[in-house]
Amino acid sequence: MSYEIKTPELGTVGLLRWLWRQLTSMRTALILLLLLGVASIPGSIIPQRNQDPTRVQQYFVNNPTWAKVFDQFSLFNLYSSTWFSAIYLLLFISLIGCVLPRTWEHFKNIRALPPLTPKNLIRLEEFRKFESDKSAEEILDVARSHFRKRRYRIRDCDNSVAVEKGFIRESGNLLFHLSLIGILIGVSTGSLGGMRGSAIVNEGESFTNVATSYDSLSAGRFFKLSDFPPVTLKIVKFTASYDPITNAPRDYSLIVDVTESGKSTSRRVEVKVNKPLTFGSTRIYLQANGFSPKVTVRDKSENIVLSGAIPFLPQDGNLTSIGAIKVPDLTPIQLGIVGSFLPTAERDITRGGFSSYPEALNPRLLMSAWLGDLGLDTGVPQSVYRINTEKMERVGLQSLAPGEVWKIPGNSGISESVGSITFDGVSQWVNLQIVRDPGKPFALLGAIFALLGLLISLFARRRRIWIRTVIGENISSSGVVVEIAGLSRSPGLAQEIDSIVKELTEKKGNNE
């Protein structure tokens, strides 16, 4: 007769319980951690919109097919994409579901007594057996004293003693995983409630901490404009010192006047590379520096259409810089100048013009003038440091020293000069990076405790040792047989058992 075995249905509750167990297993957490690391790789290769929108736009121009594919998978907004956030949140839930129950069980067991002495100690590793002519109680007293000095937990059993230590190893392991959760909380708090922005400010100019003053600004979902600290910084003086032999920078110093909201007076402070300004959880760093050639552009009627310092971007350690001067208001045609600035200009046959030192000892402004449509009305974002010359015609090249003037010739449709440009001098600019990261303390504490937990779990040794006395086993009735054995997953157990055997035999005067 055959019977049909019916498997009970799992049910909705059973399915959810099974899914929860799978998600909160350590294997799943490790897989998610690996996926998070692999998923972060494209963010370091593919330009991100919140960091460099101009490069993203250029990527669409250079690689339109791949750019569309990348955009469908949100690779240009990787760290805020839905699928990346899903991996992050699943890892967060998996770690919590995996570690918290283990932590609770560990705290319940941390004060538990060592397990009872096994029946067959000979089956355990590092088994020792010797005879003694002293009483069993004396032997067990010596053993208790020996292990008490070494901070073992002790449990008295029938004719035996069980000792154990190394619970701190599991404590370190759990501390490490709990600290990872703390790091995730810190990173998520900083990402959702923080901001990061930068602004290039010339000497003598001011920066007010409002959204419109930033050159680039990325903020978390829960960041509010009211979170900006109301402060105004006036760049008084920037000083850079260099090694005259290697041209390597020695020190950067920025003097600023700080005016906070509600205060009529300002305070003068010094900002250095590793000495930022701090306003609560917001810090202002001195990130980079460069030169801004001062120019004045006049039209053919000698009317000024542009005047001021134009920041140029450094390209090497000697601050050879490139930039663009865009003059859309020049009539009857727009003017664009592609420029190179050399702080200490030199020239040779091989390299042409170059800068031999990062200070402005012999400044020269090399210019290439273009006339035509700058493309500023197309709606496509452009870099302020570059000019799209597809719809423009180059009309001349010139090199100017401070105080010199260049009459800009007209193009093929304009025979006369369209105006002039004067190189008035040079000033320095600094790049201020403003960072608000409320999750940084959590991440820092998490990293410290994670390192501490890792060290504890690596160097702490957990082991269990049992000592049993047996009376009248193949010896005189006045003697005892002592059995010692232990368990451990780390080296050093044999030396620990040998030390207690040595102490017991020395006190009793017998050999093993």
C-alpha positions as CSV (number, residue, x, y, z in Angstrom):
1,M,0.0,0.0,0.0
2,S,1.4,3.4,-1.0
3,Y,0.8,6.7,0.7
4,E,0.9,10.0,-0.9
5,I,3.0,12.5,1.0
6,K,1.4,16.0,0.9
7,T,3.7,18.9,1.4
8,P,2.0,21.7,3.2
9,E,1.7,25.0,1.5
10,L,4.2,27.6,2.4
11,G,1.7,30.4,2.7
12,T,2.2,34.2,2.6
13,V,3.6,34.4,6.1
14,G,5.9,31.5,5.6
15,L,7.1,33.0,2.3
16,L,7.8,36.4,3.9
17,R,9.7,34.6,6.7
18,W,11.8,32.7,4.3
19,L,12.6,35.8,2.3
20,W,13.6,37.7,5.5
21,R,15.9,34.9,6.5
22,Q,17.5,34.9,3.1
23,L,17.9,38.7,3.1
24,T,19.4,38.8,6.6
25,S,21.9,36.0,6.1
26,M,25.6,36.8,6.2
27,R,26.0,35.4,2.7
28,T,23.5,37.8,1.3
29,A,25.2,40.7,3.1
30,L,28.5,39.8,1.6
31,I,27.0,39.5,-1.9
32,L,25.3,42.9,-1.5
33,L,28.6,44.4,-0.3
34,L,30.4,43.0,-3.3
35,L,27.6,44.3,-5.6
36,L,27.9,47.8,-4.0
37,G,31.7,47.9,-4.7
38,V,31.3,46.7,-8.3
39,A,28.4,49.1,-8.9
40,S,30.6,52.1,-7.7
41,I,33.2,51.5,-10.4
42,P,31.3,53.2,-13.3
43,G,31.0,56.3,-11.1
44,S,34.8,56.8,-11.2
45,I,35.0,56.2,-15.0
46,I,31.8,57.9,-16.4
47,P,31.4,61.6,-15.7
48,Q,28.6,62.5,-13.3
49,R,26.0,65.3,-13.8
50,N,26.2,66.6,-10.3
51,Q,30.0,66.9,-10.5
52,D,30.8,67.9,-14.1
53,P,27.7,68.6,-16.3
54,T,29.9,70.0,-19.1
55,R,31.8,66.7,-19.5
56,V,28.5,64.8,-19.6
57,Q,27.3,67.1,-22.3
58,Q,30.5,66.6,-24.2
59,Y,30.2,62.8,-23.8
60,F,26.8,63.0,-25.6
61,V,28.5,64.8,-28.4
62,N,31.5,62.5,-28.7
63,N,29.7,59.2,-28.0
64,P,25.9,59.6,-28.7
65,T,25.1,55.9,-28.9
66,W,26.8,54.9,-25.7
67,A,25.6,58.1,-23.9
68,K,22.0,57.1,-24.5
69,V,22.6,53.6,-23.2
70,F,24.4,54.9,-20.1
71,D,21.6,57.5,-19.5
72,Q,19.0,54.7,-19.6
73,F,20.8,53.0,-16.8
74,S,21.3,56.3,-14.9
75,L,25.1,55.9,-15.1
76,F,25.5,59.7,-15.3
77,N,23.6,60.0,-12.0
78,L,24.9,56.7,-10.5
79,Y,24.9,57.4,-6.8
80,S,21.4,58.8,-6.8
81,S,20.0,56.2,-9.2
82,T,17.2,53.9,-8.1
83,W,19.1,50.7,-8.6
84,F,22.2,51.9,-6.7
85,S,20.0,53.1,-3.9
86,A,18.2,49.7,-3.8
87,I,21.5,47.9,-3.3
88,Y,22.5,50.3,-0.6
89,L,19.2,50.0,1.3
90,L,19.1,46.2,0.9
91,L,22.7,46.0,2.3
92,F,21.6,48.3,5.2
93,I,18.6,46.1,6.0
94,S,20.6,42.9,5.6
95,L,23.3,44.1,8.0
96,I,20.7,45.2,10.6
97,G,18.7,42.0,10.3
98,C,21.9,39.9,10.5
99,V,23.8,41.6,13.2
100,L,21.2,42.8,15.7
101,P,19.8,39.3,16.5
102,R,23.4,38.0,16.9
103,T,24.2,40.9,19.2
104,W,21.2,40.2,21.4
105,E,22.1,36.5,21.7
106,H,25.7,37.4,22.5
107,F,24.6,39.7,25.3
108,K,22.4,37.0,26.7
109,N,25.2,34.4,26.6
110,I,28.0,36.7,27.7
111,R,27.3,36.0,31.4
112,A,26.6,32.3,30.9
113,L,28.8,29.7,32.6
114,P,31.2,27.5,30.7
115,P,29.7,24.3,29.4
116,L,29.9,21.2,31.6
117,T,32.9,18.8,31.3
118,P,32.5,16.4,28.4
119,K,32.5,12.7,29.3
120,N,35.4,11.7,26.9
121,L,38.1,14.4,27.2
122,I,40.4,12.2,25.2
123,R,38.5,13.0,22.0
124,L,39.3,16.7,22.3
125,E,42.4,18.3,20.9
126,E,45.5,18.8,23.1
127,F,44.6,16.1,25.6
128,R,46.9,15.6,28.6
129,K,46.8,13.0,31.3
130,F,49.1,12.5,34.3
131,E,49.1,11.0,37.8
132,S,49.4,12.9,41.1
133,D,49.8,11.8,44.6
134,K,47.9,14.8,46.0
135,S,44.2,15.1,46.6
136,A,41.7,16.1,43.9
137,E,40.6,19.2,45.8
138,E,44.2,20.5,45.9
139,I,44.7,20.0,42.2
140,L,41.4,21.8,41.4
141,D,42.3,24.6,43.7
142,V,45.6,25.2,41.9
143,A,43.8,25.0,38.6
144,R,41.2,27.6,39.7
145,S,43.9,30.0,41.0
146,H,45.9,29.5,37.7
147,F,43.0,30.4,35.4
148,R,41.6,33.1,37.7
149,K,44.8,35.1,37.2
150,R,44.4,34.7,33.4
151,R,40.8,36.1,33.6
152,Y,39.1,32.9,32.7
153,R,35.5,32.3,33.6
154,I,35.3,29.3,36.0
155,R,32.6,26.7,36.6
156,D,32.8,24.0,39.2
157,C,31.6,20.6,38.1
158,D,31.6,17.1,39.6
159,N,35.3,16.3,40.3
160,S,36.3,18.8,37.5
161,V,36.6,22.5,36.6
162,A,35.5,24.1,33.3
163,V,37.1,27.3,32.3
164,E,36.5,29.6,29.3
165,K,37.7,32.9,27.9
166,G,37.6,34.9,24.6
167,F,34.0,36.1,24.5
168,I,35.5,39.4,23.6
169,R,36.4,38.0,20.2
170,E,32.8,37.7,19.3
171,S,32.2,41.1,20.9
172,G,34.8,42.5,18.5
173,N,33.3,40.8,15.5
174,L,29.9,42.2,16.4
175,L,31.3,45.6,17.1
176,F,32.9,45.6,13.6
177,H,29.6,44.8,11.9
178,L,27.6,47.3,14.1
179,S,30.2,49.9,13.2
180,L,29.6,49.2,9.5
181,I,26.0,50.0,10.1
182,G,27.1,53.3,11.8
183,I,29.2,54.1,8.7
184,L,26.2,53.5,6.4
185,I,24.1,55.7,8.6
186,G,26.7,58.5,8.5
187,V,27.1,58.2,4.7
188,S,23.3,58.3,4.1
189,T,22.8,61.2,6.5
190,G,25.5,63.2,4.8
191,S,24.2,62.3,1.4
192,L,20.5,63.2,2.2
193,G,21.0,66.2,4.4
194,G,24.4,67.6,3.2
195,M,25.7,69.7,0.4
196,R,28.9,70.3,-1.5
197,G,29.7,73.3,-3.6
198,S,32.6,75.3,-5.0
199,A,33.2,78.9,-6.0
200,I,36.1,80.6,-7.6
201,V,36.7,84.1,-6.1
202,N,39.3,86.6,-7.1
203,E,41.3,88.7,-4.7
204,G,39.4,91.7,-3.6
205,E,36.0,90.2,-4.4
206,S,33.4,88.8,-1.9
207,F,31.5,85.6,-1.7
208,T,28.1,85.4,0.0
209,N,26.9,81.9,1.0
210,V,23.8,81.8,-1.1
211,A,22.9,79.3,-3.8
212,T,23.4,81.8,-6.7
213,S,27.0,82.5,-5.7
214,Y,28.2,78.9,-6.4
215,D,29.9,77.8,-9.6
216,S,28.8,74.2,-8.8
217,L,26.4,73.0,-6.1
218,S,25.0,69.6,-5.3
219,A,22.7,69.1,-2.3
220,G,21.0,66.2,-0.6
221,R,17.2,65.5,-0.9
222,F,16.5,66.8,2.6
223,F,18.9,69.8,2.4
224,K,17.1,73.2,2.6
225,L,18.4,76.5,1.5
226,S,17.7,77.8,5.0
227,D,20.5,75.4,6.2
228,F,23.1,77.7,4.5
229,P,25.0,79.6,7.2
230,P,24.5,83.3,6.4
231,V,28.0,84.5,6.0
232,T,30.0,86.7,3.6
233,L,33.7,86.2,2.9
234,K,35.9,89.0,1.4
235,I,39.1,87.7,-0.1
236,V,41.7,90.1,1.1
237,K,45.0,88.4,0.2
238,F,46.2,85.0,-1.1
239,T,49.9,84.2,-0.7
240,A,51.6,81.2,-2.1
241,S,55.3,80.3,-1.4
242,Y,57.3,77.9,-3.6
243,D,60.7,76.2,-3.4
244,P,63.0,78.2,-5.8
245,I,64.8,75.0,-6.7
246,T,62.0,72.4,-7.3
247,N,59.1,74.9,-7.8
248,A,57.1,72.8,-5.4
249,P,54.6,74.6,-3.2
250,R,55.7,75.2,0.4
251,D,52.6,76.9,1.9
252,Y,49.3,78.5,0.9
253,S,47.7,81.2,3.0
254,L,44.4,83.0,2.5
255,I,43.4,86.0,4.5
256,V,39.6,86.6,4.5
257,D,37.3,89.0,6.3
258,V,34.3,87.1,7.6
259,T,31.0,88.9,8.2
260,E,28.2,86.8,9.8
261,S,24.5,87.6,9.6
262,G,23.4,90.0,12.3
263,K,26.8,91.3,13.0
264,S,27.9,94.8,11.9
265,T,31.7,94.1,12.2
266,S,33.8,91.5,10.4
267,R,36.6,89.4,11.8
268,R,39.8,88.6,9.9
269,V,40.9,85.0,9.8
270,E,43.5,83.0,8.0
271,V,42.6,79.9,6.0
272,K,45.1,77.2,5.1
273,V,44.9,73.9,3.2
274,N,44.4,71.9,6.4
275,K,42.8,74.7,8.4
276,P,39.3,75.3,7.1
277,L,36.7,77.8,8.3
278,T,34.0,76.1,10.3
279,F,30.4,77.1,10.9
280,G,28.6,74.3,12.7
281,S,28.6,71.3,10.4
282,T,29.7,73.5,7.4
283,R,33.3,73.9,6.5
284,I,35.0,76.1,3.9
285,Y,38.2,74.7,2.5
286,L,40.9,76.3,0.4
287,Q,41.0,73.8,-2.4
288,A,42.9,75.4,-5.4
289,N,44.4,78.6,-6.7
290,G,45.3,80.2,-10.0
291,F,45.6,83.5,-11.9
292,S,43.0,85.8,-13.4
293,P,44.3,88.1,-16.1
294,K,42.7,91.5,-15.9
295,V,41.5,92.7,-19.3
296,T,39.5,95.6,-20.8
297,V,37.7,95.1,-24.1
298,R,36.5,98.1,-26.1
299,D,34.6,98.3,-29.3
300,K,35.7,100.3,-32.3
301,S,34.1,103.4,-30.7
302,E,36.3,103.0,-27.6
303,N,33.3,102.0,-25.5
304,I,34.1,99.5,-22.8
305,V,32.1,96.3,-23.3
306,L,34.0,94.0,-20.9
307,S,36.3,94.8,-18.0
308,G,37.5,92.6,-15.1
309,A,39.5,89.7,-14.0
310,I,38.9,86.4,-15.9
311,P,39.9,83.2,-14.1
312,F,42.1,80.8,-16.0
313,L,42.6,77.1,-15.2
314,P,46.2,75.9,-14.3
315,Q,47.5,73.1,-16.5
316,D,50.8,72.2,-14.8
317,G,52.8,72.8,-11.6
318,N,54.1,76.1,-12.9
319,L,50.6,77.4,-13.3
320,T,50.5,77.6,-17.1
321,S,46.8,78.4,-17.5
322,I,44.2,78.3,-20.2
323,G,40.9,80.2,-20.3
324,A,38.4,82.0,-22.5
325,I,37.3,85.6,-22.8
326,K,33.7,85.8,-24.2
327,V,32.4,89.1,-25.4
328,P,28.9,88.6,-26.7
329,D,28.0,92.4,-26.5
330,L,30.6,93.5,-29.1
331,T,29.0,94.8,-32.2
332,P,28.5,94.1,-35.0
333,I,29.8,90.6,-34.3
334,Q,30.6,88.5,-31.2
335,L,34.2,88.1,-30.0
336,G,35.8,85.1,-28.4
337,I,39.4,84.9,-27.2
338,V,41.1,81.6,-26.5
339,G,43.9,82.5,-24.1
340,S,47.0,81.0,-22.4
341,F,48.5,82.7,-19.4
342,L,52.2,82.3,-18.5
343,P,53.1,83.6,-15.0
344,T,56.8,83.6,-15.7
345,A,57.0,83.5,-19.5
346,E,59.9,81.8,-21.3
347,R,60.3,80.5,-24.8
348,D,62.5,78.0,-26.6
349,I,62.5,76.3,-30.0
350,T,61.2,73.0,-28.8
351,R,58.5,73.9,-26.3
352,G,57.5,77.3,-27.6
353,G,56.0,79.5,-24.9
354,F,55.9,78.1,-21.4
355,S,56.0,79.2,-17.7
356,S,59.2,78.4,-15.8
357,Y,58.0,79.4,-12.3
358,P,54.5,79.5,-10.6
359,E,54.8,83.1,-9.5
360,A,53.9,86.0,-11.8
361,L,57.4,87.3,-12.3
362,N,57.1,87.8,-16.1
363,P,53.4,87.5,-17.0
364,R,52.4,87.1,-20.6
365,L,48.9,86.6,-22.1
366,L,48.8,84.6,-25.3
367,M,45.6,85.1,-27.3
368,S,43.8,83.7,-30.3
369,A,40.9,85.9,-31.4
370,W,37.7,84.4,-33.0
371,L,34.8,86.3,-34.5
372,G,31.3,84.8,-35.1
373,D,28.6,83.1,-33.1
374,L,29.6,82.1,-29.5
375,G,26.5,79.8,-29.3
376,L,25.4,81.3,-26.0
377,D,21.7,81.4,-27.1
378,T,21.4,77.8,-28.0
379,G,20.4,76.6,-24.5
380,V,23.2,74.1,-24.4
381,P,25.5,74.6,-21.3
382,Q,29.0,75.7,-22.1
383,S,32.2,75.8,-20.0
384,V,33.3,79.3,-19.1
385,Y,36.9,78.2,-19.8
386,R,36.4,77.0,-23.4
387,I,34.9,78.4,-26.6
388,N,33.0,76.5,-29.3
389,T,34.6,77.8,-32.5
390,E,32.5,75.7,-35.0
391,K,30.7,78.9,-36.1
392,M,33.6,81.3,-35.7
393,E,36.6,82.5,-37.7
394,R,40.0,83.0,-36.3
395,V,41.3,86.5,-37.0
396,G,44.6,86.8,-35.3
397,L,47.2,85.8,-32.7
398,Q,48.9,88.0,-30.2
399,S,51.0,88.0,-27.0
400,L,50.6,90.8,-24.5
401,A,52.5,92.0,-21.5
402,P,50.7,94.0,-18.7
403,G,49.7,97.4,-20.0
404,E,49.8,96.5,-23.7
405,V,46.9,96.9,-26.1
406,W,45.9,94.7,-29.1
407,K,43.8,96.1,-31.9
408,I,41.6,93.1,-32.9
409,P,41.3,92.9,-36.7
410,G,38.0,92.1,-38.5
411,N,37.2,88.9,-40.3
412,S,36.7,88.3,-44.0
413,G,33.4,90.2,-43.9
414,I,34.7,93.2,-41.8
415,S,37.8,94.8,-43.1
416,E,38.4,97.3,-40.2
417,S,39.2,96.6,-36.6
418,V,36.3,95.5,-34.4
419,G,37.8,96.8,-31.2
420,S,40.7,96.3,-28.8
421,I,41.7,94.4,-25.8
422,T,44.1,95.7,-23.0
423,F,46.0,93.4,-20.7
424,D,45.7,95.5,-17.5
425,G,47.5,93.1,-15.1
426,V,46.9,89.9,-13.1
427,S,45.3,88.9,-9.8
428,Q,45.0,85.6,-8.1
429,W,41.9,83.5,-7.5
430,V,41.1,80.8,-5.0
431,N,38.7,78.0,-5.2
432,L,36.6,77.7,-2.1
433,Q,35.0,74.4,-1.4
434,I,32.0,74.6,0.9
435,V,31.0,71.2,2.5
436,R,28.1,70.5,4.8
437,D,28.2,66.9,6.0
438,P,26.1,66.2,9.1
439,G,26.9,62.5,8.9
440,K,30.6,62.8,9.2
441,P,30.7,62.3,13.0
442,F,28.8,59.1,12.6
443,A,31.0,57.9,9.8
444,L,34.2,58.8,11.8
445,L,33.0,57.0,14.9
446,G,31.9,54.1,12.9
447,A,35.3,53.8,11.2
448,I,37.1,54.1,14.6
449,F,35.0,51.4,16.2
450,A,35.1,49.2,13.1
451,L,38.9,49.2,13.3
452,L,38.8,48.6,17.0
453,G,36.4,45.7,16.6
454,L,38.5,44.2,13.8
455,L,41.7,44.3,15.9
456,I,39.8,42.7,18.8
457,S,38.4,39.9,16.6
458,L,41.9,39.3,15.1
459,F,44.0,39.2,18.3
460,A,41.6,37.9,20.9
461,R,41.7,34.1,21.4
462,R,38.7,32.1,22.5
463,R,39.2,28.8,24.2
464,R,37.7,26.3,26.6
465,I,39.6,24.0,28.9
466,W,38.4,21.2,31.3
467,I,40.4,19.7,34.1
468,R,39.0,16.5,35.7
469,T,40.4,14.4,38.5
470,V,39.7,10.6,38.7
471,I,40.4,8.7,41.9
472,G,41.9,5.2,42.0
473,E,42.4,4.6,38.3
474,N,45.1,1.9,38.0
475,I,47.2,3.5,40.7
476,S,47.3,3.5,44.5
477,S,44.1,4.4,46.2
478,S,45.7,7.5,47.6
479,G,46.5,9.0,44.2
480,V,44.5,10.6,41.4
481,V,44.6,10.8,37.7
482,V,44.4,14.3,36.2
483,E,42.9,14.8,32.7
484,I,43.2,18.1,30.9
485,A,41.8,18.9,27.4
486,G,40.7,22.0,25.6
487,L,39.1,23.4,22.4
488,S,40.2,26.5,20.5
489,R,40.1,27.9,17.0
490,S,43.3,29.9,17.4
491,P,46.9,28.9,18.0
492,G,48.3,28.8,21.5
493,L,46.1,26.2,23.2
494,A,48.9,23.7,23.5
495,Q,51.1,26.2,25.3
496,E,48.3,27.2,27.6
497,I,47.6,23.6,28.6
498,D,51.4,22.9,29.0
499,S,51.6,25.8,31.4
500,I,48.9,24.5,33.7
501,V,50.3,21.0,33.5
502,K,53.7,22.4,34.5
503,E,52.3,24.3,37.4
504,L,50.3,21.3,38.7
505,T,53.3,18.9,38.4
506,E,55.7,21.3,40.0
507,K,53.4,21.8,42.9
508,K,52.9,18.1,43.3
509,G,56.4,17.1,42.5
510,N,55.5,14.5,39.9
511,N,56.3,14.1,36.3
512,E,53.8,13.9,33.6
